[in-house]
């Protein structure tokens, strides 16, 4: 038997979060910092995205789709 307080199932995989990340980036290509992007991603995913998870999602995202200014932050 699993304790529901300690057993969690991921709500979205890296690919899903990567898609959400692309959706929350400014459409005009303006600069956005990692903290702001992670907070926007958390709101879009409707759950807290921790720094390590955000870094993994950034690494997964297609480098051609993510603006260079975000990939270097």
VOBAKE-566642 format. One record per atom (N, C-alpha, C, CB): residue in three letters; x, y, z; atom name. Coordinates in nm, 2 decimals. Glycine has a CB too. Example, Ala and Ser with C-alpha at 12.3 -4.5 7.8 and 13.67 -1.06 7.14 Angstrom:
2
<code->Ala, x->1.32, y->-0.57, z->0.78, site->N>
<code->Ala, x->1.23, y->-0.45, z->0.78, site->CA>
<code->Ala, x->1.32, y->-0.33, z->0.78, site->C>
<code->Ala, x->1.13, y->-0.45, z->0.90, site->CB>
<code->Ser, x->1.28, y->-0.22, z->0.71, site->N>
<code->Ser, x->1.37, y->-0.11, z->0.71, site->CA>
<code->Ser, x->1.29, y->0.00, z->0.79, site->C>
<code->Ser, x->1.41, y->-0.06, z->0.57, site->CB>
% end
This chain:
73
<code->Unk, x->0.08, y->-0.12, z->0.00, site->N>
<code->Unk, x->0.00, y->0.00, z->0.00, site->CA>
<code->Unk, x->0.09, y->0.12, z->0.00, site->C>
<code->Unk, x->-0.10, y->0.00, z->0.12, site->CB>
<code->Unk, x->0.06, y->0.22, z->-0.08, site->N>
<code->Unk, x->0.13, y->0.34, z->-0.09, site->CA>
<code->Unk, x->0.07, y->0.45, z->-0.01, site->C>
<code->Unk, x->0.15, y->0.38, z->-0.24, site->CB>
<code->Unk, x->0.15, y->0.53, z->0.05, site->N>
<code->Unk, x->0.10, y->0.65, z->0.13, site->CA>
<code->Unk, x->0.09, y->0.76, z->0.03, site->C>
<code->Unk, x->0.20, y->0.68, z->0.25, site->CB>
<code->Unk, x->-0.03, y->0.81, z->0.01, site->N>
<code->Unk, x->-0.05, y->0.91, z->-0.09, site->CA>
<code->Unk, x->0.02, y->1.04, z->-0.06, site->C>
<code->Unk, x->-0.20, y->0.94, z->-0.10, site->CB>
<code->Unk, x->0.06, y->1.06, z->0.06, site->N>
<code->Unk, x->0.14, y->1.18, z->0.10, site->CA>
<code->Unk, x->0.28, y->1.17, z->0.05, site->C>
<code->Unk, x->0.14, y->1.20, z->0.25, site->CB>
<code->Unk, x->0.33, y->1.05, z->0.02, site->N>
<code->Unk, x->0.47, y->1.04, z->-0.02, site->CA>
<code->Unk, x->0.48, y->0.98, z->-0.16, site->C>
<code->Unk, x->0.55, y->0.95, z->0.07, site->CB>
<code->Unk, x->0.38, y->0.93, z->-0.22, site->N>
<code->Unk, x->0.38, y->0.87, z->-0.35, site->CA>
<code->Unk, x->0.32, y->0.97, z->-0.45, site->C>
<code->Unk, x->0.30, y->0.74, z->-0.36, site->CB>
<code->Unk, x->0.40, y->1.02, z->-0.54, site->N>
<code->Unk, x->0.35, y->1.11, z->-0.64, site->CA>
<code->Unk, x->0.38, y->1.06, z->-0.78, site->C>
<code->Unk, x->0.42, y->1.25, z->-0.62, site->CB>
<code->Unk, x->0.29, y->1.09, z->-0.87, site->N>
<code->Unk, x->0.30, y->1.06, z->-1.01, site->CA>
<code->Unk, x->0.33, y->1.19, z->-1.09, site->C>
<code->Unk, x->0.18, y->0.98, z->-1.06, site->CB>
<code->Unk, x->0.43, y->1.19, z->-1.17, site->N>
<code->Unk, x->0.45, y->1.31, z->-1.24, site->CA>
<code->Unk, x->0.33, y->1.35, z->-1.33, site->C>
<code->Unk, x->0.57, y->1.30, z->-1.33, site->CB>
<code->Unk, x->0.29, y->1.48, z->-1.32, site->N>
<code->Unk, x->0.17, y->1.52, z->-1.40, site->CA>
<code->Unk, x->0.21, y->1.55, z->-1.54, site->C>
<code->Unk, x->0.12, y->1.65, z->-1.33, site->CB>
<code->Unk, x->0.33, y->1.59, z->-1.57, site->N>
<code->Unk, x->0.37, y->1.62, z->-1.70, site->CA>
<code->Unk, x->0.52, y->1.57, z->-1.72, site->C>
<code->Unk, x->0.35, y->1.77, z->-1.74, site->CB>
<code->Unk, x->0.55, y->1.51, z->-1.83, site->N>
<code->Unk, x->0.69, y->1.47, z->-1.86, site->CA>
<code->Unk, x->0.77, y->1.59, z->-1.91, site->C>
<code->Unk, x->0.69, y->1.36, z->-1.95, site->CB>
<code->Unk, x->0.90, y->1.56, z->-1.93, site->N>
<code->Unk, x->0.98, y->1.67, z->-1.98, site->CA>
<code->Unk, x->0.93, y->1.72, z->-2.11, site->C>
<code->Unk, x->1.13, y->1.62, z->-2.00, site->CB>
<code->Unk, x->0.88, y->1.63, z->-2.20, site->N>
<code->Unk, x->0.83, y->1.68, z->-2.33, site->CA>
<code->Unk, x->0.71, y->1.77, z->-2.31, site->C>
<code->Unk, x->0.79, y->1.56, z->-2.42, site->CB>
<code->Unk, x->0.62, y->1.74, z->-2.23, site->N>
<code->Unk, x->0.50, y->1.82, z->-2.20, site->CA>
<code->Unk, x->0.54, y->1.95, z->-2.14, site->C>
<code->Unk, x->0.40, y->1.75, z->-2.11, site->CB>
<code->Unk, x->0.64, y->1.95, z->-2.04, site->N>
<code->Unk, x->0.68, y->2.07, z->-1.98, site->CA>
<code->Unk, x->0.76, y->2.16, z->-2.08, site->C>
<code->Unk, x->0.77, y->2.04, z->-1.86, site->CB>
<code->Unk, x->0.83, y->2.09, z->-2.17, site->N>
<code->Unk, x->0.91, y->2.17, z->-2.27, site->CA>
<code->Unk, x->0.81, y->2.24, z->-2.36, site->C>
<code->Unk, x->0.99, y->2.07, z->-2.35, site->CB>
<code->Unk, x->0.70, y->2.18, z->-2.40, site->N>
<code->Unk, x->0.60, y->2.24, z->-2.48, site->CA>
<code->Unk, x->0.54, y->2.36, z->-2.40, site->C>
<code->Unk, x->0.49, y->2.14, z->-2.52, site->CB>
<code->Unk, x->0.51, y->2.34, z->-2.27, site->N>
<code->Unk, x->0.46, y->2.45, z->-2.19, site->CA>
<code->Unk, x->0.56, y->2.56, z->-2.18, site->C>
<code->Unk, x->0.42, y->2.40, z->-2.05, site->CB>
<code->Unk, x->0.69, y->2.53, z->-2.16, site->N>
<code->Unk, x->0.79, y->2.63, z->-2.16, site->CA>
<code->Unk, x->0.79, y->2.72, z->-2.28, site->C>
<code->Unk, x->0.93, y->2.57, z->-2.14, site->CB>
<code->Unk, x->0.78, y->2.66, z->-2.40, site->N>
<code->Unk, x->0.77, y->2.73, z->-2.52, site->CA>
<code->Unk, x->0.65, y->2.82, z->-2.53, site->C>
<code->Unk, x->0.78, y->2.64, z->-2.64, site->CB>
<code->Unk, x->0.54, y->2.78, z->-2.47, site->N>
<code->Unk, x->0.42, y->2.86, z->-2.47, site->CA>
<code->Unk, x->0.43, y->2.98, z->-2.38, site->C>
<code->Unk, x->0.30, y->2.77, z->-2.43, site->CB>
<code->Unk, x->0.50, y->2.97, z->-2.27, site->N>
<code->Unk, x->0.51, y->3.08, z->-2.17, site->CA>
<code->Unk, x->0.62, y->3.18, z->-2.20, site->C>
<code->Unk, x->0.53, y->3.03, z->-2.03, site->CB>
<code->Unk, x->0.70, y->3.15, z->-2.30, site->N>
<code->Unk, x->0.81, y->3.25, z->-2.34, site->CA>
<code->Unk, x->0.74, y->3.37, z->-2.41, site->C>
<code->Unk, x->0.91, y->3.18, z->-2.42, site->CB>
<code->Unk, x->0.80, y->3.49, z->-2.39, site->N>
<code->Unk, x->0.74, y->3.60, z->-2.46, site->CA>
<code->Unk, x->0.74, y->3.58, z->-2.61, site->C>
<code->Unk, x->0.83, y->3.73, z->-2.42, site->CB>
<code->Unk, x->0.63, y->3.60, z->-2.67, site->N>
<code->Unk, x->0.62, y->3.58, z->-2.82, site->CA>
<code->Unk, x->0.71, y->3.68, z->-2.90, site->C>
<code->Unk, x->0.48, y->3.59, z->-2.86, site->CB>
<code->Unk, x->0.74, y->3.79, z->-2.84, site->N>
<code->Unk, x->0.82, y->3.89, z->-2.92, site->CA>
<code->Unk, x->0.97, y->3.86, z->-2.90, site->C>
<code->Unk, x->0.79, y->4.03, z->-2.87, site->CB>
<code->Unk, x->1.01, y->3.76, z->-2.83, site->N>
<code->Unk, x->1.15, y->3.72, z->-2.82, site->CA>
<code->Unk, x->1.22, y->3.81, z->-2.72, site->C>
<code->Unk, x->1.22, y->3.74, z->-2.95, site->CB>
<code->Unk, x->1.15, y->3.89, z->-2.64, site->N>
<code->Unk, x->1.21, y->3.97, z->-2.54, site->CA>
<code->Unk, x->1.27, y->3.88, z->-2.43, site->C>
<code->Unk, x->1.11, y->4.07, z->-2.47, site->CB>
<code->Unk, x->1.37, y->3.94, z->-2.36, site->N>
<code->Unk, x->1.44, y->3.87, z->-2.25, site->CA>
<code->Unk, x->1.35, y->3.83, z->-2.13, site->C>
<code->Unk, x->1.56, y->3.95, z->-2.20, site->CB>
<code->Unk, x->1.37, y->3.71, z->-2.08, site->N>
<code->Unk, x->1.31, y->3.66, z->-1.96, site->CA>
<code->Unk, x->1.41, y->3.58, z->-1.88, site->C>
<code->Unk, x->1.18, y->3.58, z->-2.00, site->CB>
<code->Unk, x->1.42, y->3.61, z->-1.76, site->N>
<code->Unk, x->1.51, y->3.54, z->-1.67, site->CA>
<code->Unk, x->1.46, y->3.40, z->-1.64, site->C>
<code->Unk, x->1.54, y->3.62, z->-1.55, site->CB>
<code->Unk, x->1.55, y->3.32, z->-1.59, site->N>
<code->Unk, x->1.52, y->3.18, z->-1.55, site->CA>
<code->Unk, x->1.41, y->3.17, z->-1.44, site->C>
<code->Unk, x->1.64, y->3.11, z->-1.51, site->CB>
<code->Unk, x->1.42, y->3.26, z->-1.34, site->N>
<code->Unk, x->1.33, y->3.25, z->-1.23, site->CA>
<code->Unk, x->1.19, y->3.29, z->-1.28, site->C>
<code->Unk, x->1.37, y->3.35, z->-1.12, site->CB>
<code->Unk, x->1.18, y->3.39, z->-1.36, site->N>
<code->Unk, x->1.05, y->3.43, z->-1.42, site->CA>
<code->Unk, x->0.99, y->3.32, z->-1.51, site->C>
<code->Unk, x->1.06, y->3.56, z->-1.50, site->CB>
<code->Unk, x->1.08, y->3.26, z->-1.59, site->N>
<code->Unk, x->1.04, y->3.16, z->-1.68, site->CA>
<code->Unk, x->0.99, y->3.03, z->-1.60, site->C>
<code->Unk, x->1.15, y->3.12, z->-1.78, site->CB>
<code->Unk, x->1.06, y->3.00, z->-1.49, site->N>
<code->Unk, x->1.02, y->2.89, z->-1.41, site->CA>
<code->Unk, x->0.89, y->2.91, z->-1.34, site->C>
<code->Unk, x->1.13, y->2.85, z->-1.31, site->CB>
<code->Unk, x->0.87, y->3.03, z->-1.29, site->N>
<code->Unk, x->0.75, y->3.07, z->-1.22, site->CA>
<code->Unk, x->0.63, y->3.06, z->-1.32, site->C>
<code->Unk, x->0.76, y->3.21, z->-1.16, site->CB>
<code->Unk, x->0.65, y->3.11, z->-1.44, site->N>
<code->Unk, x->0.55, y->3.11, z->-1.55, site->CA>
<code->Unk, x->0.52, y->2.96, z->-1.58, site->C>
<code->Unk, x->0.59, y->3.18, z->-1.67, site->CB>
<code->Unk, x->0.62, y->2.88, z->-1.59, site->N>
<code->Unk, x->0.60, y->2.74, z->-1.62, site->CA>
<code->Unk, x->0.53, y->2.67, z->-1.51, site->C>
<code->Unk, x->0.74, y->2.67, z->-1.64, site->CB>
<code->Unk, x->0.56, y->2.70, z->-1.38, site->N>
<code->Unk, x->0.48, y->2.65, z->-1.27, site->CA>
<code->Unk, x->0.34, y->2.68, z->-1.28, site->C>
<code->Unk, x->0.54, y->2.70, z->-1.14, site->CB>
<code->Unk, x->0.31, y->2.81, z->-1.31, site->N>
<code->Unk, x->0.17, y->2.85, z->-1.32, site->CA>
<code->Unk, x->0.10, y->2.77, z->-1.43, site->C>
<code->Unk, x->0.15, y->3.00, z->-1.35, site->CB>
<code->Unk, x->0.17, y->2.76, z->-1.55, site->N>
<code->Unk, x->0.11, y->2.68, z->-1.66, site->CA>
<code->Unk, x->0.09, y->2.54, z->-1.63, site->C>
<code->Unk, x->0.20, y->2.70, z->-1.78, site->CB>
<code->Unk, x->0.18, y->2.48, z->-1.56, site->N>
<code->Unk, x->0.17, y->2.34, z->-1.52, site->CA>
<code->Unk, x->0.08, y->2.31, z->-1.40, site->C>
<code->Unk, x->0.31, y->2.28, z->-1.49, site->CB>
<code->Unk, x->0.04, y->2.42, z->-1.34, site->N>
<code->Unk, x->-0.05, y->2.41, z->-1.22, site->CA>
<code->Unk, x->0.02, y->2.33, z->-1.11, site->C>
<code->Unk, x->-0.18, y->2.36, z->-1.26, site->CB>
<code->Unk, x->0.15, y->2.34, z->-1.10, site->N>
<code->Unk, x->0.22, y->2.28, z->-0.99, site->CA>
<code->Unk, x->0.36, y->2.34, z->-0.98, site->C>
<code->Unk, x->0.24, y->2.12, z->-1.01, site->CB>
<code->Unk, x->0.43, y->2.33, z->-0.87, site->N>
<code->Unk, x->0.56, y->2.38, z->-0.85, site->CA>
<code->Unk, x->0.66, y->2.31, z->-0.93, site->C>
<code->Unk, x->0.60, y->2.38, z->-0.70, site->CB>
<code->Unk, x->0.74, y->2.38, z->-1.01, site->N>
<code->Unk, x->0.85, y->2.33, z->-1.09, site->CA>
<code->Unk, x->0.98, y->2.37, z->-1.02, site->C>
<code->Unk, x->0.85, y->2.38, z->-1.24, site->CB>
<code->Unk, x->1.05, y->2.27, z->-0.97, site->N>
<code->Unk, x->1.18, y->2.29, z->-0.89, site->CA>
<code->Unk, x->1.29, y->2.32, z->-0.99, site->C>
<code->Unk, x->1.21, y->2.17, z->-0.80, site->CB>
<code->Unk, x->1.39, y->2.39, z->-0.94, site->N>
<code->Unk, x->1.50, y->2.43, z->-1.02, site->CA>
<code->Unk, x->1.56, y->2.32, z->-1.11, site->C>
<code->Unk, x->1.61, y->2.50, z->-0.94, site->CB>
<code->Unk, x->1.58, y->2.20, z->-1.04, site->N>
<code->Unk, x->1.64, y->2.09, z->-1.12, site->CA>
<code->Unk, x->1.56, y->2.05, z->-1.23, site->C>
<code->Unk, x->1.67, y->1.97, z->-1.02, site->CB>
<code->Unk, x->1.43, y->2.04, z->-1.21, site->N>
<code->Unk, x->1.33, y->2.00, z->-1.31, site->CA>
<code->Unk, x->1.33, y->2.10, z->-1.42, site->C>
<code->Unk, x->1.19, y->1.99, z->-1.25, site->CB>
<code->Unk, x->1.33, y->2.23, z->-1.39, site->N>
<code->Unk, x->1.34, y->2.34, z->-1.49, site->CA>
<code->Unk, x->1.46, y->2.33, z->-1.57, site->C>
<code->Unk, x->1.33, y->2.48, z->-1.42, site->CB>
<code->Unk, x->1.57, y->2.30, z->-1.51, site->N>
<code->Unk, x->1.70, y->2.29, z->-1.59, site->CA>
<code->Unk, x->1.69, y->2.17, z->-1.68, site->C>
<code->Unk, x->1.82, y->2.26, z->-1.49, site->CB>
<code->Unk, x->1.63, y->2.06, z->-1.64, site->N>
<code->Unk, x->1.61, y->1.94, z->-1.73, site->CA>
<code->Unk, x->1.52, y->1.98, z->-1.85, site->C>
<code->Unk, x->1.56, y->1.82, z->-1.65, site->CB>
<code->Unk, x->1.42, y->2.05, z->-1.82, site->N>
<code->Unk, x->1.33, y->2.09, z->-1.93, site->CA>
<code->Unk, x->1.40, y->2.18, z->-2.03, site->C>
<code->Unk, x->1.20, y->2.16, z->-1.87, site->CB>
<code->Unk, x->1.47, y->2.28, z->-1.97, site->N>
<code->Unk, x->1.55, y->2.37, z->-2.06, site->CA>
<code->Unk, x->1.64, y->2.29, z->-2.15, site->C>
<code->Unk, x->1.63, y->2.47, z->-1.98, site->CB>
<code->Unk, x->1.71, y->2.18, z->-2.09, site->N>
<code->Unk, x->1.80, y->2.10, z->-2.17, site->CA>
<code->Unk, x->1.73, y->2.01, z->-2.27, site->C>
<code->Unk, x->1.87, y->2.01, z->-2.07, site->CB>
<code->Unk, x->1.60, y->1.98, z->-2.24, site->N>
<code->Unk, x->1.52, y->1.90, z->-2.34, site->CA>
<code->Unk, x->1.48, y->1.98, z->-2.46, site->C>
<code->Unk, x->1.41, y->1.83, z->-2.27, site->CB>
<code->Unk, x->1.44, y->2.10, z->-2.43, site->N>
<code->Unk, x->1.37, y->2.19, z->-2.53, site->CA>
<code->Unk, x->1.46, y->2.20, z->-2.65, site->C>
<code->Unk, x->1.34, y->2.33, z->-2.47, site->CB>
<code->Unk, x->1.39, y->2.20, z->-2.77, site->N>
<code->Unk, x->1.46, y->2.22, z->-2.90, site->CA>
<code->Unk, x->1.54, y->2.35, z->-2.90, site->C>
<code->Unk, x->1.36, y->2.21, z->-3.01, site->CB>
<code->Unk, x->1.67, y->2.35, z->-2.91, site->N>
<code->Unk, x->1.75, y->2.47, z->-2.91, site->CA>
<code->Unk, x->1.71, y->2.57, z->-3.02, site->C>
<code->Unk, x->1.90, y->2.44, z->-2.92, site->CB>
<code->Unk, x->1.65, y->2.52, z->-3.13, site->N>
<code->Unk, x->1.61, y->2.61, z->-3.23, site->CA>
<code->Unk, x->1.48, y->2.68, z->-3.20, site->C>
<code->Unk, x->1.59, y->2.54, z->-3.36, site->CB>
<code->Unk, x->1.40, y->2.62, z->-3.10, site->N>
<code->Unk, x->1.27, y->2.68, z->-3.07, site->CA>
<code->Unk, x->1.28, y->2.77, z->-2.95, site->C>
<code->Unk, x->1.17, y->2.57, z->-3.04, site->CB>
<code->Unk, x->1.38, y->2.75, z->-2.86, site->N>
<code->Unk, x->1.40, y->2.83, z->-2.74, site->CA>
<code->Unk, x->1.50, y->2.95, z->-2.78, site->C>
<code->Unk, x->1.46, y->2.75, z->-2.62, site->CB>
<code->Unk, x->1.46, y->3.07, z->-2.75, site->N>
<code->Unk, x->1.54, y->3.19, z->-2.79, site->CA>
<code->Unk, x->1.68, y->3.17, z->-2.72, site->C>
<code->Unk, x->1.48, y->3.31, z->-2.74, site->CB>
<code->Unk, x->1.78, y->3.21, z->-2.79, site->N>
<code->Unk, x->1.92, y->3.20, z->-2.74, site->CA>
<code->Unk, x->1.94, y->3.27, z->-2.61, site->C>
<code->Unk, x->2.02, y->3.25, z->-2.84, site->CB>
<code->Unk, x->1.87, y->3.39, z->-2.59, site->N>
<code->Unk, x->1.89, y->3.46, z->-2.46, site->CA>
<code->Unk, x->1.84, y->3.38, z->-2.34, site->C>
<code->Unk, x->1.82, y->3.59, z->-2.47, site->CB>
<code->Unk, x->1.75, y->3.29, z->-2.36, site->N>
<code->Unk, x->1.70, y->3.21, z->-2.25, site->CA>
<code->Unk, x->1.79, y->3.09, z->-2.23, site->C>
<code->Unk, x->1.56, y->3.16, z->-2.27, site->CB>
<code->Unk, x->1.84, y->3.03, z->-2.33, site->N>
<code->Unk, x->1.93, y->2.91, z->-2.32, site->CA>
<code->Unk, x->2.06, y->2.95, z->-2.25, site->C>
<code->Unk, x->1.96, y->2.85, z->-2.46, site->CB>
<code->Unk, x->2.10, y->3.07, z->-2.26, site->N>
<code->Unk, x->2.23, y->3.11, z->-2.20, site->CA>
<code->Unk, x->2.22, y->3.16, z->-2.05, site->C>
<code->Unk, x->2.29, y->3.22, z->-2.28, site->CB>
<code->Unk, x->2.10, y->3.18, z->-2.00, site->N>
<code->Unk, x->2.08, y->3.23, z->-1.87, site->CA>
<code->Unk, x->2.11, y->3.13, z->-1.76, site->C>
<code->Unk, x->1.94, y->3.29, z->-1.85, site->CB>
% end
